[in-house]
Amino acid sequence: MKGTLKQILLITDGYSNDGEDPIAIARLAKEFGIAVNVIGIMGDQKENAHGLNEVEAIADAGGGVSEIVYARQLSQTVQVVTQKAMTQTLHGVINQELKQILGNGEEMDSLPPEKRGEVMEVVDEISETAHLEVCILIDTSASMGNKLTKVQEALEDLSIGLHSRTGDTSFAVYTFPGRKHPIEKVMDFSPTLNRLNKLLSKLSSGGMTPTGPALKAALSVMRESRSRRRVMEHEDDQLFG
């Protein structure tokens, strides 16, 4: 099994206050096989409880992982969330396979320990070798202004941390709210994030937090990337087949 694991990684510090319900959009993304992970950044002041609850609810609906952190802990958390989400996605795929093979009552946790260990080895191997596509969606609303430097550092560390995988990894970076559209492209899909410092230094923060429209636009980006890849694979088959 080779395949592609697709994730949207939402980094935000606020409660969505404009546009569609982000939880409904995350649920739609999951139906398309795209996990939605959310990192909620806390400031030093007491945060809006609605915002923190929404972080968890979006990730739950999107079949992803959520974490609430202080900005200073962000670097390590971004890597952990991305890796956890890969494993969680693969668990879901393998559980579906087991249900088809063994019947509806069977899941990985119900396997004997020895068999479960063998399955986990497969999960680890696929995590290492599968193509990983991550669309990083950064909230640049007004309250994020003093946190963007930490976001930049965390994403550079993520790029380095995932570079050791044997499978291909590609990242795209978008911010929201955009000037004319729900999201603004900072960087198209690329194997590294090493140009990010120059690109993010030009960002300005301000405005509302339209998380739902931003997720919807990011979902379109991910689905378009899948279509492009299928075309390229078809062309390769014709060339080498």
N, C-alpha and C positions, 0 to 999 in steps of 0.2 A: 504494500500500500504506500503510494507516494503522496499524491494529493496536495491540496493547498488549504492552509488554515487561514481564515480571514477574520480580522478583528478591527473594531473601531475602539480607539482609546480616547475617552472623553476626560479632559482635565479641566475642572471648574471649581469655583469657590462659592457659587451662588445658587439661589433658587430660580428656576425658569419662570420668567414673568412676561413672556410674549409668545404668541403663536400656538402651534399644535402641542398636544400632550406628549412630552418626550418618552413617557413610559409606553404609550401605544406605538410610537415609532420604533422603540427598542424591541418590542414584541414582534413587530413586522420584520426587523432585521434578522432576528433569530429564525423566523420562518424561512428566510433566504439563506440560512446557513452561515450567518455573520454574527459573531459574538460581540456584544457591546460591554466594554469594561469601563468603569468610572472611578476616577480618583478625585475625591473631594478635598480641597486644600483648606485647612483651617488657618485663620489669622491668630493673633495673640489675644484678641477679644472674644467674648462669648459669641458663638456663631448662631445663625438662624436655624432652629431645629428643623424647619420645613426643608431647608436646603440639604441638610445631612440625611434626612429621611428619603428625599428624592434620589440622592446618589445611590442608595441601596436599592430602591425600587426600580430604577432604570436598569441597573446591572442584573437584578433578578429577572426582570422581564426580557432582557436581552441575552439571557443564558451566560452571562459573564461574571466577572469578579469585581467587587468594590472594596475600596479602602478609604478611610478618612485619615488624613495626616496633617501635621504641621509642615509648612513650606520647607523647613530645614531638613525634614526626613524624606523629601520627595524623591531624591535620586535613587535610593535603594528600592523604594516602593514601586516605582515605575517598572523596574525589571521584574520584581517579584510578581506583580499583578499580571504582566504579560506572560510569564512562564506558567503561573497558576492557571490562567485562562486557556493556554494551549492544552495542558493536562486535562482540565475540566471538559473541554470540547471533545477530546479524544475519548474520555470516559463515556460521554454521551453517545458517541458514534459506536463504540464497542458494545455498550449496553443494548443499543438497538439491534446490532448484529446478533448478540446472544439471544435476545428475545425471538428473533426470526429463526435461529438455529435450534434453540432449546425449548421454545414456548414462552408465553407471556410472563410466567412466574419467575423466570431466571434473569438475574442481573449479576454484575461482577461481584458484588458483595456477598452473593449467595454461593459463590464457587468455593470449593475446598481451598485451604490456604496455599497449597502447592500450585494449583491451577491459577489462583489469583496472582501469585508471584510471577508466573509465566506471562500472564496478560499484562502485568505492570511493566515487564521488560519490553514487551512490544510497544506499549504506550510511550515509554522513554525513548525507544529507538525512533518511533515516528516523530516525536517532538523534536528530535535532533535532525531528522532528514527531510521532513516535509517542507514545502515552500510556505513561508509565512509572509502574509501581507498585512500591514498595520496602517490604518488611516488614523493619524493622530489629530484630534480635534481640540483646539485650545480656546478656552473662554478668555476673551480680552475685554470683557465689560469693565466698567470703571474700577471696581474693587480689586481687580487682578493686577493693577498697574505695578505694585511693588513686589509682585510674586513672579513676574515673567523671567527675571534673571535666573531664579531657581528652576523654573520650568526648562529653560534652555540647557542648564547644566545637567538636569535629569535626563533629557532626551539624548544629549551627547553620550552620557554614560550608558544609556539603553543601547545605542548603536554599537558601542564598543563591546558591551556585554553579550549581545546576540551575534556578533561577528564571528565568534568561535564555533557556531553551529555549522554542521556540514551541509545542511539544506540552505537554499537561497532565502534571504530575507529582504523585503523591500518595504520602504516607509514612504508615506505621503503626509504632508503637514498642512492643515487648514486651520484658520482661526474664525471666530465668530464673535460679535456680529460683523458681517461684511459691510462695505460702503454702499454697494448697490444690490448685492445678493446676500442670501442667508449666511454663506461662508465665503472666506477669502483664501485663495490658494497661495500658500507660502512656498511649497515645494512639491513637485509631482513625484510619482513613485521612483525611488532611488535606493540603491543598496546601502547607502550610508547617510548619516545626518551631519556630516562634517562641515557642510556649508551653512548650517543652521544659525551659527552665531551671527553671521553677517545679515542673514535674512530677518531673524527675530529682533535684532537691534533696531530695525526700522519700524517695528510695530508700535502703535499707539493704542492705549486702552480708553474705553469710554462706552457709554450707551447702555442699552437694556441687556437682558440675558435670554435670547430666544433659542433655548436649548433644543426644543422640538423641531423647528425648521432647520436648525443646523444639523441635527442627526439625520433628518430626512434627506438633506443635500449630500451628506457624507455617505449615506446608504446608496444613493445614485452613483456616486464616484466609485464605490466598491463594486457595484454591479456592472458598471461600464468597464472597469479593469478586468473583470472576469470575461466579458464579451471579447475584449481586445486579445486576451490571452488565448481564448478558443480559436480566434482567427489565426493567430500566429502558430498555434499548434497544428492547425489544419494545413497551413502553408508548409510547415516543416514536414508533415506526413507526405504531402505531394512532392516535396523536393527530394526526400530521402527514402520514401516508401517504394 
